[in-house]
Amino acid sequence: MRAFNNATFEVLRYNAGLCGNVHGLKPCIKPTRNSKTKKVILFIVLLVISLGTLMLAIVCFKFSYCFFHSSTTRENQVGGNVIAPKSVFTIWSFDGKMVYENIIEATEEFDDKYLIGVGAHGSVYKAESQTGRVVAVKKLHSVADAENP
């Protein structure tokens, strides 16, 4: 502004922090690009940290998925044969009488040599189906058996 450029030092003397081209005042410091550079650097640092955290989370997720998936697969193995969890329930789509007859045949009429365990409500037998798949069959105790010990 022209008023400040033509003003004398005496007029501007008692204004603390005043700067300019007038003789006796400190020259004004031009703003540098440091503030813009600092913002760019801060943005890059935050971006790198965010992407690194995201990548670490993805790696942890994949590791935990692979770890737990493989342990589930190990639990579903019987004698080296993998039993798919969904295939166990395919027996429900068969004729019940035919399946029952196959179970009776596979367990030799629930012979004790196929007995795995006995509980409060029934006995569990090991049976091998005609397809070669090994299954556990629970034969429930009848109410009459429970009343007459």
Contact map, one row per residue, 1 for C-alpha under 8 A:
11111000000000000000000000000000000000000000000000000000000000000000000000000000000000000000000000000000000000000000000000000000000000000000000000000
11111100000000000000000000000000000000000000000000000000000000000000000000000000000000000000000000000000000000000000000000000000000000000000000000000
11111110000000000000000000000000000000000000000000000000000000000000000000000000000000000000000000000000000000000000000000000000000000000000000000000
11111110000000000000000000000000000000000000000000000000000000000000000000000000000000000000000000000000000000000000000000000000000000000000000000000
11111110000000000000110000000000000000000000000000000000000000000000000000000000000000000000000000000000000000000000000000000000000000000000000000000
01111111000000000000000000000000000000000000000000000000000000000000000000000000000000000000000000000000000000000000000000000000000000000000000000000
00111111101100000000010000000000000000000000000000000000000000000000000000000000000000000000000000000000000000000000000000000000000000000000000000000
00000111111100000000010000000000000000000000000000000000000000000000000000000000000000000000000000000000000000000000000000000000000000000000000000000
00000011111110000000011110000000000000000000000000000000000000000000000000000000000000000000000000000000000000000000000000000000000000000000000000000
00000001111110000000000000000000000000000000000000000000000000000000000000000000000000000000000000000000000000000000000000000000000000000000000000000
00000011111110000000000000000000000000000000000000000000000000000000000000000000000000000000000000000000000000000000000000000000000000000000000000000
00000011111111100100000000000000000000000000000000000000000000000000000000000000000000000000000000000000000000000000000000000000000000000000000000000
00000000111111100000000000000000000000000000000000000000000000000000000000000000000000000000000000000000000000000000000000000000000000000000000000000
00000000000111110000000000000000000000000000000000000000000000000000000000000000000000000000000000000000000000000000000000000000000000000000000000000
00000000000111111100000000000000000000000000000000000000000000000000000000000000000000000000000000000000000000000000000000000000000000000000000000000
00000000000001111100000000000000000000000000000000000000000000000000000000000000000000000000000000000000000000000000000000000000000000000000000000000
00000000000000111110000000000000000000000000000000000000000000000000000000000000000000000000000000000000000000000000000000000000000000000000000000000
00000000000100111111000011000000000000000000000000000000000000000000000000000000000000000000000000000000000000000000000000000000000000000000000000000
00000000000000001111100011110000000000000000000000000000000000000000000000000000000000000000000000000000000000000000000000000000000000000000000000000
00000000000000000111110011110000000000000000000000000000000000000000000000000000000000000000000000000000000000000000000000000000000000000000000000000
00001000000000000011111011110000000000000000000000000000000000000000000000000000000000000000000000000000000000000000000000000000000000000000000000000
00001011100000000001111110000000000000000000000000000000000000000000000000000000000000000000000000000000000000000000000000000000000000000000000000000
00000000100000000000111110000000000000000000000000000000000000000000000000000000000000000000000000000000000000000000000000000000000000000000000000000
00000000100000000000011111000000000000000000000000000000000000000000000000000000000000000000000000000000000000000000000000000000000000000000000000000
00000000100000000111111111100000000000000000000000000000000000000000000000000000000000000000000000000000000000000000000000000000000000000000000000000
00000000000000000111100111110000000000000000000000000000000000000000000000000000000000000000000000000000000000000000000000000000000000000000000000000
00000000000000000011100011111000000000000000000000000000000000000000000000000000000000000000000000000000000000000000000000000000000000000000000000000
00000000000000000011100001111100000000000000000000000000000000000000000000000000000000000000000000000000000000000000000000000000000000000000000000000
00000000000000000000000000111110000000000000000000000000000000000000000000000000000000000000000000000000000000000000000000000000000000000000000000000
00000000000000000000000000011111000000000000000000000000000000000000000000000000000000000000000000000000000000000000000000000000000000000000000000000
00000000000000000000000000001111100000000000000000000000000000000000000000000000000000000000000000000000000000000000000000000000000000000000000000000
00000000000000000000000000000111111000000000000000000000000000000000000000000000000000000000000000000000000000000000000000000000000000000000000000000
00000000000000000000000000000011111110000000000000000000000000000000000000000000000000000000000000000000000000000000000000000000000000000000000000000
00000000000000000000000000000001111111000000000000000000000000000000000000000000000000000000000000000000000000000000000000000000000000000000000000000
00000000000000000000000000000001111111100000000000000000000000000000000000000000000000000000000000000000000000000000000000000000000000000000000000000
00000000000000000000000000000000111111110000000000000000000000000000000000000000000000000000000000000000000000000000000000000000000000000000000000000
00000000000000000000000000000000111111111000000000000000000000000000000000000000000000000000000000000000000000000000000000000000000000000000000000000
00000000000000000000000000000000011111111100000000000000000000000000000000000000000000000000000000000000000000000000000000000000000000000000000000000
00000000000000000000000000000000001111111110000000000000000000000000000000000000000000000000000000000000000000000000000000000000000000000000000000000
00000000000000000000000000000000000111111111000000000000000000000000000000000000000000000000000000000000000000000000000000000000000000000000000000000
00000000000000000000000000000000000011111111100000000000000000000000000000000000000000000000000000000000000000000000000000000000000000000000000000000
00000000000000000000000000000000000001111111110000000000000000000000000000000000000000000000000000000000000000000000000000000000000000000000000000000
00000000000000000000000000000000000000111111111000000000000000000000000000000000000000000000000000000000000000000000000000000000000000000000000000000
00000000000000000000000000000000000000011111111100000000000000000000000000000000000000000000000000000000000000000000000000000000000000000000000000000
00000000000000000000000000000000000000001111111110000000000000000000000000000000000000000000000000000000000000000000000000000000000000000000000000000
00000000000000000000000000000000000000000111111111000000000000000000000000000000000000000000000000000000000000000000000000000000000000000000000000000
00000000000000000000000000000000000000000011111111100000000000000000000000000000000000000000000000000000000000000000000000000000000000000000000000000
00000000000000000000000000000000000000000001111111110000000000000000000000000000000000000000000000000000000000000000000000000000000000000000000000000
00000000000000000000000000000000000000000000111111111000000000000000000000000000000000000000000000000000000000000000000000000000000000000000000000000
00000000000000000000000000000000000000000000011111111100000000000000000000000000000000000000000000000000000000000000000000000000000000000000000000000
00000000000000000000000000000000000000000000001111111110000000000000000000000000000000000000000000000000000000000000000000000000000000000000000000000
00000000000000000000000000000000000000000000000111111111000000000000000000000000000000000000000000000000000000000000000000000000000000000000000000000
00000000000000000000000000000000000000000000000011111111100000000000000000000000000000000000000000000000000000000000000000000000000000000000000000000
00000000000000000000000000000000000000000000000001111111110000000000000000000000000000000000000000000000000000000000000000000000000000000000000000000
00000000000000000000000000000000000000000000000000111111111000000000000000000000000000000000000000000000000000000000000000000000000000000000000000000
00000000000000000000000000000000000000000000000000011111111100000000000000000000000000000000000000000000000000000000000000000000000000000000000000000
00000000000000000000000000000000000000000000000000001111111110000000000000000000000000000000000000000000000000000000000000000000000000000000000000000
00000000000000000000000000000000000000000000000000000111111111000000000000000000000000000000000000000000000000000000000000000000000000000000000000000
00000000000000000000000000000000000000000000000000000011111111100000000000000000000000000000000000000000000000000000000000000000000000000000000000000
00000000000000000000000000000000000000000000000000000001111111110000000000000000000000000000000000000000000000000000000000000000000000000000000000000
00000000000000000000000000000000000000000000000000000000111111111000000000000000000000000000000000000000000000000000000000000000000000000000000000000
00000000000000000000000000000000000000000000000000000000011111111100000000000000000000000000000000000000000000000000000000000000000000000000000000000
00000000000000000000000000000000000000000000000000000000001111111110000000000000000000000000000000000000000000000000000000000000000000000000000000000
00000000000000000000000000000000000000000000000000000000000111111111000000000000000000000000000000000000000000000000000000000000000000000000000000000
00000000000000000000000000000000000000000000000000000000000011111111100000000000000000000000000000000000000000000000000000000000000000000000000000000
00000000000000000000000000000000000000000000000000000000000001111111110000000000000000000000000000000000000000000000000000000000000000000000000000000
00000000000000000000000000000000000000000000000000000000000000111111111000000000000000000000000000000000000000000000000000000000000000000000000000000
00000000000000000000000000000000000000000000000000000000000000011111111100000000000000000000000000000000000000000000000000000000000000000000000000000
00000000000000000000000000000000000000000000000000000000000000001111111110000000000000000000000000000000000000000000000000000000000000000000000000000
00000000000000000000000000000000000000000000000000000000000000000111111111000000000000000000000000000000000000000000000000000000000000000000000000000
00000000000000000000000000000000000000000000000000000000000000000011111111100000000000000000000000000000000000000000000000000000000000000000000000000
00000000000000000000000000000000000000000000000000000000000000000001111111110000000000000000000000000000000000000000000000000000000000000000000000000
00000000000000000000000000000000000000000000000000000000000000000000111111111000010000000000000000000000000000000000000000000000000000000000000000000
00000000000000000000000000000000000000000000000000000000000000000000011111111000000000000000000000000000000000000000000000000000000000000000000000000
00000000000000000000000000000000000000000000000000000000000000000000001111111000000000000000000000000000000000000000000000000000000000000000000000000
00000000000000000000000000000000000000000000000000000000000000000000000111111100011110000000000000000000000000000000000000000000000000000000000000000
00000000000000000000000000000000000000000000000000000000000000000000000011111111111000000000000000000000000000000000000000000000000000000000000000000
00000000000000000000000000000000000000000000000000000000000000000000000000011111111000000000000000000000000000000000000000000000000001000000000000000
00000000000000000000000000000000000000000000000000000000000000000000000000001111100000000000000000000000000000000000000000000000000000000000000000000
00000000000000000000000000000000000000000000000000000000000000000000000000001111110000000000000000000000000000000000000000000000000000000000000000000
00000000000000000000000000000000000000000000000000000000000000000000000000001111111000000000000000000000000000000000000000000000000000000000000000000
00000000000000000000000000000000000000000000000000000000000000000000000010011101111100000000000000000000000000000000000000000000000000000000000000000
00000000000000000000000000000000000000000000000000000000000000000000000000011100111110110000000000000000000000000000000000000000000000000000000000000
00000000000000000000000000000000000000000000000000000000000000000000000000010000011111110000000000000000000000000000000000000000000000000000000000000
00000000000000000000000000000000000000000000000000000000000000000000000000010000001111111000000000000000000000000000000000000000000000000000000000000
00000000000000000000000000000000000000000000000000000000000000000000000000000000000111111100000000000000000000000000000000000000000000000000000000000
00000000000000000000000000000000000000000000000000000000000000000000000000000000001111111100000000000000000000000000000000000000000000000000000000000
00000000000000000000000000000000000000000000000000000000000000000000000000000000001111111110000000000000000000000000000000000000000000000000000000000
00000000000000000000000000000000000000000000000000000000000000000000000000000000000011111111000000000000000000000000000000000000000000000000000000000
00000000000000000000000000000000000000000000000000000000000000000000000000000000000001111111110000000000000000000000000000000000000000000000000000000
00000000000000000000000000000000000000000000000000000000000000000000000000000000000000011111110000100000000000000000000000000000000000000000000000000
00000000000000000000000000000000000000000000000000000000000000000000000000000000000000001111111100000000000000000000000000000000000000000000000000000
00000000000000000000000000000000000000000000000000000000000000000000000000000000000000000111111000000000000000000000000000000000000000000000000000000
00000000000000000000000000000000000000000000000000000000000000000000000000000000000000000111111101100000000000000000000000000000000000000000000000000
00000000000000000000000000000000000000000000000000000000000000000000000000000000000000000001111111100000000000000000000000000000000000000000000000000
00000000000000000000000000000000000000000000000000000000000000000000000000000000000000000001011111110000000000000000000000000000000000000000000000000
00000000000000000000000000000000000000000000000000000000000000000000000000000000000000000000001111111000000000000000000000000000000000000000000000000
00000000000000000000000000000000000000000000000000000000000000000000000000000000000000000000011111111100000000000000000000000000000000000000000000000
00000000000000000000000000000000000000000000000000000000000000000000000000000000000000000010011111111110000000000000000000000000000000000000000000000
00000000000000000000000000000000000000000000000000000000000000000000000000000000000000000000000111111111000000000000000000000000000000000000000000000
00000000000000000000000000000000000000000000000000000000000000000000000000000000000000000000000011111111100000000000000000000000000000000000000000000
00000000000000000000000000000000000000000000000000000000000000000000000000000000000000000000000001111111110000000000000000000000110000000000000000000
00000000000000000000000000000000000000000000000000000000000000000000000000000000000000000000000000111111111000000000000000000010100000001000000000000
00000000000000000000000000000000000000000000000000000000000000000000000000000000000000000000000000011111111111000000000000000000000000000000000000000
00000000000000000000000000000000000000000000000000000000000000000000000000000000000000000000000000001111111110000000000000000000000000000000000000000
00000000000000000000000000000000000000000000000000000000000000000000000000000000000000000000000000000111111110000000000000000011100000000000000000000
00000000000000000000000000000000000000000000000000000000000000000000000000000000000000000000000000000011111111100100000000001110000000000000000000000
00000000000000000000000000000000000000000000000000000000000000000000000000000000000000000000000000000001111111100000000000000000000000000000000000000
00000000000000000000000000000000000000000000000000000000000000000000000000000000000000000000000000000001111111100000000000000000000000000000000000000
00000000000000000000000000000000000000000000000000000000000000000000000000000000000000000000000000000001001111110110000000001000000000000000000000000
00000000000000000000000000000000000000000000000000000000000000000000000000000000000000000000000000000000001111111110000000000000000000000000000000000
00000000000000000000000000000000000000000000000000000000000000000000000000000000000000000000000000000000000001111110000000000000000000000000000000000
00000000000000000000000000000000000000000000000000000000000000000000000000000000000000000000000000000000000000111110000000000000000000000000000000000
00000000000000000000000000000000000000000000000000000000000000000000000000000000000000000000000000000000001001111111000000001110000000000000000000000
00000000000000000000000000000000000000000000000000000000000000000000000000000000000000000000000000000000000001111111110000111100000000000000000000000
00000000000000000000000000000000000000000000000000000000000000000000000000000000000000000000000000000000000000000111110000111100000000000000000000000
00000000000000000000000000000000000000000000000000000000000000000000000000000000000000000000000000000000000000000011111000111000000000000000000000000
00000000000000000000000000000000000000000000000000000000000000000000000000000000000000000000000000000000000000000011111101110000000000000000000000000
00000000000000000000000000000000000000000000000000000000000000000000000000000000000000000000000000000000000000000000111111100000000000000000000000000
00000000000000000000000000000000000000000000000000000000000000000000000000000000000000000000000000000000000000000000011111000000000000000000000000000
00000000000000000000000000000000000000000000000000000000000000000000000000000000000000000000000000000000000000000000001111100000000000000001100000000
00000000000000000000000000000000000000000000000000000000000000000000000000000000000000000000000000000000000000000000011111110000000000000111100000000
00000000000000000000000000000000000000000000000000000000000000000000000000000000000000000000000000000000000000000011111011111000000000000111100000000
00000000000000000000000000000000000000000000000000000000000000000000000000000000000000000000000000000000000000000011110001111100000000011110000000000
00000000000000000000000000000000000000000000000000000000000000000000000000000000000000000000000000000000001001000111100000111110000000011110000000000
00000000000000000000000000000000000000000000000000000000000000000000000000000000000000000000000000000000001000000111000000011111000001111000000000000
00000000000000000000000000000000000000000000000000000000000000000000000000000000000000000000000000000010011000000100000000001111100001111000000000000
00000000000000000000000000000000000000000000000000000000000000000000000000000000000000000000000000000000010000000000000000000111111111100000000000000
00000000000000000000000000000000000000000000000000000000000000000000000000000000000000000000000000000110010000000000000000000011111111100000000000000
00000000000000000000000000000000000000000000000000000000000000000000000000000000000000000000000000000100000000000000000000000001111110000000000000000
00000000000000000000000000000000000000000000000000000000000000000000000000000000000000000000000000000000000000000000000000000001111110000000000000000
00000000000000000000000000000000000000000000000000000000000000000000000000000000000000000000000000000000000000000000000000000001111111000000000000000
00000000000000000000000000000000000000000000000000000000000000000000000000000000000000000000000000000000000000000000000000000001111111100000000000000
00000000000000000000000000000000000000000000000000000000000000000000000000000100000000000000000000000000000000000000000000000111100111110000000000000
00000000000000000000000000000000000000000000000000000000000000000000000000000000000000000000000000000000000000000000000000000111100011111000000000000
00000000000000000000000000000000000000000000000000000000000000000000000000000000000000000000000000000000000000000000000000011110000001111100000000000
00000000000000000000000000000000000000000000000000000000000000000000000000000000000000000000000000000010000000000000000000011110000000111110000000000
00000000000000000000000000000000000000000000000000000000000000000000000000000000000000000000000000000000000000000000000001111000000000011111000000000
00000000000000000000000000000000000000000000000000000000000000000000000000000000000000000000000000000000000000000000000001111000000000001111100000000
00000000000000000000000000000000000000000000000000000000000000000000000000000000000000000000000000000000000000000000000011100000000000000111110000000
00000000000000000000000000000000000000000000000000000000000000000000000000000000000000000000000000000000000000000000000011100000000000000011111011000
00000000000000000000000000000000000000000000000000000000000000000000000000000000000000000000000000000000000000000000000000000000000000000001111111000
00000000000000000000000000000000000000000000000000000000000000000000000000000000000000000000000000000000000000000000000000000000000000000000111111100
00000000000000000000000000000000000000000000000000000000000000000000000000000000000000000000000000000000000000000000000000000000000000000000011111110
00000000000000000000000000000000000000000000000000000000000000000000000000000000000000000000000000000000000000000000000000000000000000000000111111111
00000000000000000000000000000000000000000000000000000000000000000000000000000000000000000000000000000000000000000000000000000000000000000000111111111
00000000000000000000000000000000000000000000000000000000000000000000000000000000000000000000000000000000000000000000000000000000000000000000001111111
00000000000000000000000000000000000000000000000000000000000000000000000000000000000000000000000000000000000000000000000000000000000000000000000111111
00000000000000000000000000000000000000000000000000000000000000000000000000000000000000000000000000000000000000000000000000000000000000000000000011111
